[in-house]
Amino acid sequence: MTLVSRTQGFDLLYQRSTADLNRYVINLKQKLDRYKDLPGLLSSHSILVDVAKSPKSVDTVQSANKYLQQVNAAINAADVYVMDINGNAVAASNWEEERSFVGKNYSFRPYFQDAIKGQAGRYFALGTVSKKRGYYFSYPVRDESLNIIGVVVVKIDLHDIESDWTDPDLDILVTDEDGVIFISTRNDWKFRTLRPLSKSDLKRINESVRYGSHRLVALDIIEQKQWEQGGQLITLVDGKRIDNPAFDGVSTREFMLLNKKLDGSGLNVVILASTKPVHQRMFYSAITSGFIFVAMVLLVLFLATRQRITRERERFKRMENEALEASEKRVRAIIDNTKAGLITLDAQGRIESMNSMAEKLFEHSEEECKNTYFSKLLTREHRPICWHHITAAEDNRQDELYIEASGLKQDGTQFPIELIIGQMDFRIEQRFLVTIHDITQRKEYEEELQRARDLLEHRVIERTVDLTKANQQLVVEVEKHKNTQNELIQTAKLAVLGQMSAGINHELNQPLTAIRTYADNAKSFLEMDKLDTVKTNLIQISGLTERMAKIIHPLKEFSRKTSGATEVVCLQNVHDGAMSILYGRLQKIAAEVNWPEGLRTIYVMGDTVRLEQVLVNLISNALQAMENQPLPKIDIELEQHEDHLAMKVRDYGPGIKDDELGRVFEPFYTTKSAGQGLGLGLSISHRIIESMGGELKVDNHPNGGAEFTICLPIAPSPDNVAK
C-alpha cells in the first residue's frame, strides 16, 4: 500500500510540476519576445544610424541620447544603447546617470560579437557598470550601403519575473547554456551551477566577464537518479555547505528536477519540486490503511480534478498566446500596409523624414526634401493656412489642422489631398506629424456623382414638364412634397419599378394579344349575326382586362406617396403589398421568401407604404447578394419584446465584411458592382425606420449571410382598441 501511495504521489508531483514548468516557460518566453524585435526596429532609425556614423559629433550624440532615453521610457526596458564598430558605447538611455554606459567598451560581450557579424544577438550577463542581472538583445546598425557601422542593444531586467515566481513547494531556476543559475527563487542558489564546470569552461566564462567576480560553484547534490516517467530525483544539502566528508549534522532535502529549454534563447528553465508532500502522503497512507477504499476514491477524484485544472490552465494559456500572436500580427500588418503618407516636421516647418507612401505621392525622395520647408509640396493658395498653424503661438494653436488642399508633384502636377497636421511634443523642441491621403479618386467620384445628379435633375425637369401637361394635379402634389428625404424615397421606389418593368411588360403582352384576337373575332361574328358567340368573346375580353388591372395594381400601390403619418399597421398588409410588388422578379429567378405565420394578428406603429418600401429594398438587396445562386432563399423571422417588435431579414449570400458593417447605412456607400445602384437604398431605409420611431440594424448571421433587423414599436390590435 505504501509503494502504491508513493508511486501515485510522485506521478501527481510530476504532472503538477510539468504543468508549472510549461507555464513558467511560457511566462519567460512572453517576457523575452516582447523585446526581441526592438533592436531590429531601432537599428534603421536615422538618428541611431547618424550617431554610429559620427560618434564624435556632439549634436548627433546628444540627439541620440535623448531619443534613446524616450524609447527606454516607452518600452520599460532597463537600458538602450548604441555602440560603434569597435564596441564603444557612443549613446545610451542612461547618459545622465552616474552609471552611464557612454564611453565604455563592450567588444568582449558575445552579443556585440554576434551583431557585428550581421546576426541578431541574445545574451545574459551581469552588467559591468550596474552589477545587475540583465538580458541583452542586439542588432547590427547598417549605413545606406548596408555596411555594418555599429550595434544597437536593448537590455531588460528579469527581476520582475523572479519576484512573480512564488510557490512554497517549488524552487524555480533559469540557467544558461553552461548550467549557471542566474535566476532563482532562492538567493543562495544564484550563480551556482547544476554540475561542476571544467577549467576551460570557467576560463571562457571569466574572460567574458559574464558573471563578474562571482565564484561559480556547483550545488551540493549528494544523490541523483532518473525518474522512470521523466525528470530526476535529486538530494541536496539544505542550508549552508559544510565541508565535512561525513556530512555530520547536515540536513538534506529531496527534489524532483524537471527542465525545459527555451527555444532560440540558450536558456534552460528548471523546476525543483519538493518531495516532502509525497513522503507525508506515504506516512498518512500507512496510518489510514484501514480506510484504503475511501482514500483511493478521494485520490482518484483529486487526480481527475487536478488533471482537469491542468488541462484548463494549459488550454487558457494556449488561447491567450494565440490571441496575443494574432493581435501582434494585426498591428504589424496595419503598420506595414498603411496607405497614408507620413511626414515629420521640425518646429520651423522643415521636413525631417518621409515614409515611402509620401515619397510616392509627391514623387520626391526623402533626401531631396530633407531640411526644406514643407510648403514646397503645396500649391500657393494652401501654403498660408499651414504656415500660420505651424508658426502660431502654442496657446493659440489648435491641436490638429484638417484641410483639403492641392499637392505638387516633382514635375509640377497638382493633385487633391487630405491634410492633417498634428503636434508631437518632445521634452525640448516641438515637432509636427503631417498625415496625407490622396483623394484624387474621391474627387473623381464626387465629380461623377455631381454630373449624375445634374443629369438626373435635367431629366426630372423634362419629365416634370411632360407630366405637368398630362396632369396638373400631379404638379400641385409634387409642390406640396419638396422634402428632400421623401423625394429620395420616391426616387428609390421608381428605381424598383424600373427593375419590375421587364416582367410586367411580359405579363401584359399575352392578354393584349388575346384581347385583340377576341375583338377581331367578335367583329366577324357580329357581321354574321352570331350574337351568342360575340357575347362570349366580350366576356373573355372583360376577364382579360381585369387580369391586366391586377398586374398593374402593384405598380400603382408602390408608386403612390404616403402622408408620412404614423399609424397602426398590420404586418399582413405589409406582406401582401411587398410580395405583390416583387412577385414577377421572385417568380423569374425562382426565389423563395419564407414569412412567419400569424401576421394578421401582429400590429406595429408605422406607415404601411414606407414599411413596404423598406422590405422591398431589403429583399431586393438580398437577391442581388445571391445572384449567382441557383435557388436563392430569404428567411424572415419575428421576435416580440416587451415594447417593440424585431423583424429579421436574412439572406444566404457571402455576408458583409466586418470593416464595412459600420458604413452600410452611409449615403452613397455601396458594395454592389458598378451599375447596380448609387448606395442610397439602405440610407433611405434607415431614415424611414427612424422617422417611424424604430431602428434598422445589420449584422452577419453566425451561420452565414447578412441579417438586417427592423425594430418598431408594438401597437395594440385594432379590435382591442375598439373595446
N, C-alpha and C positions, 0 to 999 in steps of 0.2 A: 504493500500500500504506500509506503514511504517512497519507494522507487517511482511509482506511478505519479505521485504528487510532485516529486522532483522534476520528472520529465515534463509534466504539464506546466509546472511553474516556469521552467526555462523556455518552453515553447511560447508561453504567453509573454515572457520578458523579451524574447527575440522578436515576436510580432510587434509589440509596442515600440521597442527600440528601433526596428526597421522603419515603422511609420514616422517616428520622431526624426530619425535621420533624414528621411526624404523631405520632411517639412523644413528642417534646418538647411538642407542643401538648396532647396527652392528659395528660401529666405535670403541666403547668401548670394545666390545667383542673381536674384532680382536686384539686390543692392549693387552688385558689380555691373550688371547690364545697364543700369540707369546711367552709368558714366562712361561705358566703354567706347561709345561713338563720339564723345565730346571732343577729344583731341583731334580726330579727323575733321570734324566740322570747323574747329578753331584754326586749323593749320592753313586754311585757304583765305583767312581774313586778311585784308590788305594791311591793317595796322601791324599784325604779327609778322607778315612777310617783310614789311619795311624794316622792322626792328632787327630781324635776322640778317637783312642785307646791310643795314647801317647801325651796328650796335654801339657805335661811338657818338652818334647824333643825340644830343641832349634832348631836343624836342621830340624826336622819334621815340626814345626810350621813355620819356615822361608820358607820352600818349599811350604807349603800350602798357605801362604800369597802371594807369588809371583804367584802361579798358579791361585788363585782367582783374583788377580789383572789383569792377562792376560785375564781370562774368562770375567771379567766385562767390559774390554775394547772392547772385541769382540762382546758381546751381547748388549752393550749400555744400561746396567741397571744402577740403582742408586748405589746399593751396593750388594755384595755377601759375606756371612759369614757362619761360621760353629760354632755350639755350642756343648758343651759336654752334658752328660746325666743330669747335674744339671742346664743347661740353661746358662752357662758361655760361652761367645764368645771367642773361642780359636784361631781363624784365620779369617781374613777379608780382602776384597779387598782394604779397606781404611786404612790399617795398618800403612802407612807412614804419614797419615794426623793427624792433631790435634784432629779431631772429630772421631778418630779410635774407632771401636766397641770392639776391643780386650780387654778382662778383664771385660767387662760389663756383667751384669746378666739380661737375658730376660725371666726368667722362668714364669714371671707373664703374658706374652703375650699368648693369645689364640692360635696363630699359633704354638707356641712351645708346648703347651699342646696337641694340636691335633696330631702333628707329633710324640710326644713321646709315644702316644697311638697306633702308627703304621698307622696313616692316613695322607693323603696329606692335608696340612693346607692352608687356604686363609684368609687374614685379612687386613683391612685398619686401619691406625693409624698415629698419629704424631710421628716422630722419637724422642726418649728421648734424643738423643745426637744432631742430626741435627736440630730438631724442624721443620722439613719439612714434608709435607704430603707424604705418601708412601703406596704402596700396596705390601703386603708381600705374597710370595709363599714359603711353607716349605715342607720338606720331610724327613722321618727318614733315618739315616745312620746306616747300619747293618754290623756286622762282618761276618766272614765265617760261623758261626753257626746261622746266621740270627737273632742274638740278637741286639736290638736297643742300639747303643752306642753313638748316637748324633743326631743332626739335622742340615741340610743344608738349608739356607734361601736365596732367591733372592728377593731383594727389587727394585721396579720400581717407577719412578717419573711420576705422572699423570699430571704434569703441562702442558706438550705439548698438551694433549687433551683439556684442559681448554682453552689454547690460540687459538686452532683451531676452537673452537665453537664461532663463531661471527655471530650474526644476530640481527639487531636493534629491530626487533619486537618480538624476542623470548628471554626468560631467561631460560637457561638450568641448571639443578641441578642434582647432584648424591648424594643419601643418603644411609646410612647403614640400617641395619635391624631395628634400633630404630628410623629411621626417621631423623637422624642427617645429616645436609648438610655439606659435606666435599669438594665437587667440585661445583663451581658456577661461572657463568659469571658475577655475581655481588659480589664484595668483601664484602659488608656489610651484605650479607646473609650467609657467611661461618660460620660454627659452630653454626648456628641457627637450630631450629627444625621445622618440619611441624606441630607438635602437642606438647602440654605440656607433659613433661615426669614425671612419678611418682617418688617418693622419692627412691623407691627400684631400679628403672632403673638408676637413677642418681648415686646412690651409687655404683652399679655394674660397670658402665662406668668409674667412677672416680678411682675405685680400679685397673682397667686395665691400667690406665694412657693413655688411648686411645687418648684423645684429650688434654693432658697436663692440663694447668690451665684455658683453655677457659670455660667461662660460657655458658652452653647450654640452651639458652633462645628461646622460640618459636617465630615464625614470628607473626607479628601483623595482624592476619586475622580477619577482622570485620564481614564479611558475607561470608557464604559458602552454595552453593546449587548445587544439582545434575543436570547435563545437560541431556536431555532426550536421546540423541544418545550415550552418553558416556562421561566420564570426569566430571569435576566440574567447576562451575563458582565461583571464589572467589574474594573478595575485600580486598586489602592490604593497610596498611598505607604507603604512599610514603615518603621516606626520613627517618630522624632520628625519633625515637619513642619519643612521648611527653606524659608524664604521666598526662593526663587530662581527667577526666571522661566524659567531654562533647566533647572532641576532637576538641575544638575550634582552628581554624587556621591550622588544619591538612588536607593535601590533600591526596586523595586516588586514587588507580588505580585498575581497574578490569582486571582479567586474566582468561583465560581458562586453567585449570590444567589437564594435562594428564600424566600418569605414566605407566611404564612397568618394570617388574623385569628382571634382567639379570640372567638367569638360572645358578645355581651352584656357584654363587659368593656372594650371600647375599646382592647384590647392587640393587638399585632402581633408574632408570633414570626418571627424572621429567621434563616436559616442561611447562613453564608458558607463554602462548601466549597472548599478549596484545589485549584487545577487542576494543582498540581505533579505529583501521581501520573500525571495524563493525559499531561503532557509527557514524563515519564520513560518512560511506556509507548511513546510515539511514538519516543523515542530507541532504546529496546531493540528496537522493531519494525524499525527501519531496519538495525540491526546483524544481527538474526536473520532477515532476509528470506529467506535460503536455506532456513529451516525453517518457511516460512509455513503449510504444511498442518498441521503439528503444533501450531503456535501457534494457528491458528484453531480446531482441535478443542479444545484446552485452554481457549481463551477461551469457546467455546460452553458447555463443561461448567461453567466458572466462573460464567458469567452465569446458566445454569439453576439452579445451586446457590444463587447469590445471590438469585435471584428466589424460589426455594422458601423460603429462610430468611426473606426479607422477608414472603412471604405467611403463613408460620407465625407470625412475630412479630406481624403485624397481626391474624391470627386469635386469637392468645393475648390480645392487648390488648383485642380486641373482647369475647372471652369474659369476661375479667377485669372489664371495665366493666359488662357485662350482669349478672354475678354481684353486683358491688357495688351496682348500682342496685336489683336485686331484693332484696338484703339490707336496703338502706335503706328500701325500700317496706314490707317486712315489719315492720321495727322501728317505723316510723311508724304502720302500721295497728294494731299492738298497743297503742301508746300512745293512739291516737285512739279505740280501741274497747274500752278496759278497762271491765269491769263491776264493779270493786271501788270502794267508797267510800274516799277517802284524806283523812285529817285530820292536820294538823301541830299539835303542842302545844309550848308553851314549857316551861321547867324546872319550873314550878309546876303544870302540867297545864291551862293555859288555851289555848283554841283560837286558833290563828294563821291557819289557812287551811283551806278545804274545797273539794274538787273537785265538779263538777256531780252526780256519782253520789251523793256523800254528802248533798248538798242534797236530792236526790230521795228518798233513803231516809228521812231524818228530817223532811222537809218543812219545813226551816229554811233560810233563806238564809245565805250566809257572813257578811254584815254583821250579821245578828241574833245570830250565835253568836260573833263575834269578841270576844276578851278575856273570854269566860265560861268557866267550868270545864267540862271535857269530861263530867264525871259527870252533868250535867243531861240528857244524851242517853241515860242508862241507868236501869233500874229500881233501886230502893233496895238489893235484895239483891245486886246485882252491882257496886255502887259501891266497897265497901271493898277488894276484891281489886285493882281497877285503881288506886285511890288509894294502896294500900300499895306497889304496884310502882313507881309514879311517884316517890313520896317516899322510897323506900328508899335507903340508902347505896349508893354505886356498887360497893363491894366485895361487898355482899350481894345486889345486884340481878342476876337472870338476864338473859341477852342479849335474850330475847323472852318476852312473856307471851301465851299462846294459850289462849283460853277460849271457850265458848259462853255467850252472855248474851241479855238481852232489851232491845231498844232502845225508846225512847219517841219517837213522832212528835209533831208540834206539838199535835195535838188530844188527846194522852194515850194514843193507841192503842199497844199493845205489839206487838212483832214479834220473832221469833228472829233472832239474828245470830251470825256467827262473827267473833271479835275478835282481832286481833294487834297488840300494842303493841311496837314496836322502837325502838332508840335511834339517834339521829343525832348524832354527835359533832362539834361545832364547836370552833373554837380557844378561845373564851371561855366560851360558855354551851352547855349541853346542850339538845337538842331530842328530841322523840319523834314517830314516824310511826305513826299508827293506820290499819290496814287493816281494812275492814268488808265482809263478804259477807252479803247477805240469804239466810238458809237457810229461809225460810218454806216454799218448795216442797219442800225436802228433808225438813223435819219432817212435812209433809203426807204425803209418800211413806212415811216411816217409820211414821206412824200407820196409813196404809193397809196397809202391809206387816204391821204388828202385828195389825191386825184380820184380815187374810187368814190369818196364822199361827194366831190364836186360833180362827178358823172352821175351818181345816184340822185343828187339834188336836181340836176338838169333833167333827168328822166322823170323824176317825181313831178317837176313843174310841167313838163309836156303832158304827162298822164293826167295831172290835175286839170289842165285846160280841157282835155278831151272829156273827162268825167264831169266837168262843170257844164259843158254844153249838153251832155246827156241827162244830167240830174242836178238841178240847182240845190235841191235839198241836201245832197251829199256834201256840197261845198260848205253849207251852213254847219253841218255836223262836224266837218273837218276843222272849221274855225273855232268850234267850241272845245276842241280837244287838242291843244297845242303843247300839252305837257310832254317833255322830251322822253320821259320813261315810257309813257303809254304809246308814243309813236314808234319807239324802238320795239315795243312788244308787238304792235300791229305789223311792223316790217318783218319780224321773225315769223309771225303767223303766215304772212303771204309767202315767205320762203318755203314753208312747209307745204302750202298749197301748190307752189310750183313743182315740188317733188311729186305731188299727187296727180298732176295734170296728165301725165302719160297714161297712168292706169285708168283715170276717168275717161279719157279720150277713147281708149279701147272699149270700155264698158258701154259708151254711148253709141259707138259706130254700129253695133249689131242691132239695137232696137230701131235706130234711124233707118237702116236698110229695110228692116221688116215693115216699118210704117209706110215707107214709100211703096213697097210691093203690095201691101194691103190696100192702099189708096188707089193705086192703078187698077187693081182687080175690082175694087168697088165701083169705079167709074165704068168699067166694061160691063159688069153685071147690072148696073143701073140702066145702061143703054139697052140691055137685053130684058129689062123689066124683071130681074130676079131679086126682088126686094129682100127676101129672107137671107140670101147669101150676102147681099150688101150689108144688112144689119149685123151679120156675124163678123164681117171684116171690120166694121166700125167698132164693134165691141173689142176686138183684138187690138185695134189702134188705141182705144181708150186705156186698155190694160198696159200697153207698152209705154204710153205717156206717163202713166202712174209709176211705172218702174223707173223711168228716167228721172222723175221728180225725186224718188228715193235716193237715186245715185247722186244727184246734185245737192240734196238736202245737207249732207255733212259739210260741203263747201260753204253753204250759206251760214250754217251754225258756227263754223270755226272762224269765218272771216268777219263775223259781227263783232262790234266793240262792246265793251262792258262798261257799266256805270261806275265800277270801282268800289261800290259799297259792300261791306262785309255782312254776310247773312248766313243763315243756317243752310248747309249744303249736304245733300245725301250723296254718299260715295257711289251708289249705284248709278246715279245720273252722270257723275263724272266718268265712271267706267264706260257707260254706253256712248257718251259723246266722244271720248278719246278713241275707243275701238272702232267707231264708225268712221272716224277721220283716217285712221291708219289701216282700215280693212284691206283696201286694194294693195297697199305695199306689203302687208303681212302675208296676204294670200300669194302674192307673186313670188316671194322668196321662201315660202313655206315656214315662216317663223311661228314660234309658239310663245304666247304670253299667258302665264299662269296667275290668275287672280284668286284671292281667298274667297270663301263662301260668306254669305250673310251680309253683303254690302248694303242691302236695303234698310237694315236696322242701325247703320252706323252713320252718325252725323258729325260734321265739324263746322267751325266758324270759318268762312272764307268767301270765295267768289267762284261759281261753277265754271264760267268761261275761262277765267285766268288759270284756275287749277287744271282744267282740261289742257290748256296750252303747255303748262309745266310738264305734265305727264307725257304729252305728245313729244315734247323736246327731249325728255329723259329717255323715252323708249326709242326715239329716232337715233340718239347718240349711241345707245346700247347696240342697236342694229348695225350702225357704222363700225363699232368696235369689233363686231363679229362677222364682218362682211365676207371673210374668207372661210367661214364655217358652213358646211352643207345644210345643217338643220339648227339654226340659231334658236336659243331659248332664253326667256326672260322670266324671272320669278318676282312676284310682288307679294310682300308679306306685311301684316299689320301687327303692331304692338300697342295695346292700350295701357296708358299710365294714369295716374290719379287725375291730372289736369290737362293732359294732351295725348294726342294720337300720333304714333310714329308709323309712316308708310315707307317701306324699304323696297327700292327697285334695284335688283341685282342682275348683272349680265354674266356671261361665261367667257368673256374676252380676255385679253392679256393683262387687264388692270391698268392702274396709273402708277407711274414711277413715284417713289417716296418723296423725292425732292420737288415734284410737281403738284403734290396733293394740296399744298397751301396756296396754289396760284390758279386753280382751275376756274374760280369764280371771278378772276380779274377780267375786265373788259378787253377784248381783242387778244386774249391769250388762248391759244388752241394747240392741241397735239395732233389735229387731223392733217391729212395730206392737203397739198395745195389745191384750191378749188372746191373744198368740201365745207367751207364756212369761214366767217370772219372772227369767230371766237366770242360772239355776243350772246348766244343762246343760254349758256349756263349763268352768265352775269345777269341777264334779264330774269331768268327763272329765280335766281337768288333774291333779287329785289321784289319780285312778285310775292314770294312766300313771306318775306319780311314785312311787306305792306299789309299782309293779312294777319300780322301778329305771330307769325311762325318762324321756322328756321329750316334752312336747307344745308345738309352736311354731306360729306363724301369721305369714303374710306375704301380700302381694299378688303374684300371678303377673305377670311382665313383660308378658304378652300379654292381661291382663285376668282378673278373677275372683279370689276368695280361695283360698289354698292352706294347708291345715293339714298339719303334718308330725309323725308319731308315730315317735319313736326308741326302740327296745327292744334289750336285749342279744341277740346272736345265740346260739342254743342249738344244740348238736350234734344231728345226726339220731339218732333212737332206734335205728336199725339199727347205726350206728357205735358207739354207747354199748354195745350188746349185744355187739359183737365185742370 
